[in-house]
Amino acid sequence: MAIIEQANLFYQKGSSDKEYNIYIDEEYYEEDDDDDEDYYEEETLYTVYCTYGRRGSAAHTTYKARDVEYDEAWDIFQKVLNQKLSKGYLTSKAKATKKAADVIKKKVKLAKIEMVNL
């Protein structure tokens, strides 16, 4: 198993501090028929699963799909990601950007106060 796609989401509002992680795992399956020397099959299938819970606590795991083709796994991954984003979760990049924007707003506010006090 190897994680090939991953999204890390966070939600903070009031006393709520949650995280939600979405993964696509790649799994290789090999099949060999003992009765037929020439028969050998290899297949790659994908699993979509999520871990979630309060940040800093033990995470819960839920599986969204097992042993599916990549296109189906990707569609499920995107669907879950869009659902969480629509509920107010932020990606780690979006969270960093929001923090930067908050810092800039605070500095602008302080600069205005200083100008008024001149």
LINZI-V672871 format. One record per helix or strand of 2 or more residues. SS is the DSSP state (A for helix, B for strand). FROM is the first residue (numbers start at 1). TO is the last residue. If there is no record, write none. Layout:
SS:FROM:TO ; SS:FROM:TO
//
This chain:
B:2:13 ; B:16:32 ; B:40:54 ; B:60:68 ; A:70:86 ; B:90:91 ; A:92:116
//
